[in-house]
Amino acid sequence: MEELDLLEKRIENFTPLQRHDGYALEVIKEALRAAKSGTFGVGAVLVNKTTQQVEYRGHNRVFTESRSDLHAEMDLLNTFETQQGSASRNLLKDYSLFTSLESCPMCLCRIITAGVTEVYHLADDPDGGMVHLFDQLPPVWQEIAQGRIFKKAECSDELSAIAGQVFLLTVGLNEQLEQ
């Protein structure tokens, strides 16, 4: 917890410099909420492309809700789709999704299916992320996602590093729960 508190202090005093730094700060706040609640430290937000405002938030709830599907992106999309109903797929074209960690295969496929057209991640996940392995998705998923943006956020290196650290501080949770 002490390390998480130190990271939280760093973002409280951070001055945004890069294009996506403001959104990066909000995503990290969500990741910290997840980590402090006892689950993997990953957060996500939806930003309205017109107003440039964060309108929806989500964070990992895997161990706190006892639902293996409640990764940050899933939590966020569940909220959006519940509130927007049948219009959600069309409305998602008006939003950019930011996540603190490169999306896993399950989340990336959900994002594609939901209709999100722009996805930005702060920290790469070489072991579990799917964006850098996009060309290994089955062809049907690649076809559905054609023309969409999946890439690293244009944020400060420090924020990218903090997002990765929040996640890495919580990686051991799965092993702890199994003991």
Buried (B, 14 or more C-beta within 10 A) or exposed (E): EEEBEEBBEBBEEBEBEBEBBBBBBBBBBBBBBBBBBBBBBBBBBBBBEEEEEBEBBBBBBBBEEEEEEBBBBBBBBBBBBEEBEEEBEEBBEBBBBBBBBBBBBBBBBBBBEBBBBBBBBBBBBEEBBBBBEBEEBEEEBEEBBEEBEBEBBEBBEBBBBBBBBBBEBBEEBEEEEEE
